[in-house]
Amino acid sequence: MIVKSKNMCTFPVDAADQTPVRLGNRTYRSVSIIMAFTISVRGEINCATTNGISPNVSVILELVLFLKECDSQMNGKFIVSAEVERDELDWGTIGWLSRPATTGGKDIVAMEVSLSPGFGHDFHKHPDQEEVIYVIEGSVEQWLEDKKQVLNAGDSVFIAADVVHASFNVSDQPAKLFVTLSPSMGEEGYQLIDVFDEAPWNTLRK
């Protein structure tokens, strides 16, 4: 069975009492007595159970907190710089501003990308996602298939789905970019295929 919040955030409620059920960051074995519930505008909780036993209060509270967090993410979410999830890569840093795991967003993925001096995100493509790259700081050698152009602060590029591209920092300072892709794909929201070791992409910058 699937239980849904008002904004369609879902999680499973298993039929067997001893089957572990994950709610938020905790796992329960007794949640299966809850067959359905609704949370009213006033915060009241209505539950129906399979055996007439009142659900464990702590389980309900955890459930409510989980769903309220989910609904909050679906309606919007403030993210301050210190809370941005960042991935450190060989060529720079990706700061995840919005993706399913952080905001629940389904249609767009937004990133703050930093390219280290002399490095870049080598040739790749996103088979099912369109992309816009906007330069905030620095100078970037932007490739769009076999064509290139240096983008400076305020410049941008639109990249259609499945088009090979690459971005290289050609300045002596970190280059900062705002990047958005659509639609969101998978749990990460961001899927790509690297082609930098394939012809002709492996010879274009030589």
Buried (B, 14 or more C-beta within 10 A) or exposed (E): EEBEBBEEBEBBBEEEEEEEBEBEEEEBEEBBBBBEBEBEEEEEBEBEBEEEEEBBEEBBEBBBEBBBBBBBBBEEBEBEEEEBEEEEBEBBBBBBBBBBEBBBBEEBBBBBBBBBEEBBBBBBBBEEBBBBBBBEBBBBBBBBBEEBEEBEEEBEBEBEBEBBBBBBBBBEEBBBBBBBBBBBBEEEBBBBEEBBEEEEBEEBBE
